[in-house]
Amino acid sequence: MKINIAIDGPAGAGKSSIAKEISRQFGFVYVDTGAMYRAIGLYMLRKGINPKEAEKVLPLLSEIKLSLRFSKEGQRVLLNGEDVSEEIREPQVSMAASDVSAIPGVRDFLLNLQQEMAKQNDVIMDGRDIGTVVLPNAQLKIYLTASAEERAQRRRAQLQEKGIEDSFETVLEDIKRRDYQDSHRKVAPLKPASDAQYFDTTGNTLEESVQMLSNIIKKHFNL
């Protein structure tokens, strides 16, 4: 049986950064499900489609071929053969991802792909509903969070590294809006799985958070 680790939590909690390091340490395949929704959101924005309008989004899913490529640099996201790994991290794409992820048909479109990856590989998968919907039978479930203010600081630093300047207040407002939207959507809302371990990274460095989660994994799987 393959090892499946599910990590859920709000935007900016450090899920992707931590999961990437853990995957390198243990040789797991890292699956960033949020990147898949971002790719769909990007496609809709490119088409001039409002990502909130399901009746316009759903017919276009048949035009999308989404795949992941795994390399030493990490997961790369291919949208119809184009590597969009950098473009999908832009703020407007982040909000579009949250919009399309609230559409049941979009979630169904991606669910089989995500579950098939977990059947075939030892995976660490992060997102908003991994432990509750995508991998309900994962052997280890983590709910990763941090204060909204700390998550906004981290996200702003990431944007600055890419040459994108937004005020702290703007980024914090985006974080809070995303939190509300993700936790109040009708389909697969963001919430901890009943058997998830709660893990707050507020005040931690990346290295500290990785070490703490690494210890949990070693103990849980006797590695």
Order of alpha helices (4+ residues) and beta strands (2+ residues): beta-alpha-beta-alpha-alpha-beta-beta-beta-alpha-alpha-beta-beta-alpha-alpha-beta-alpha
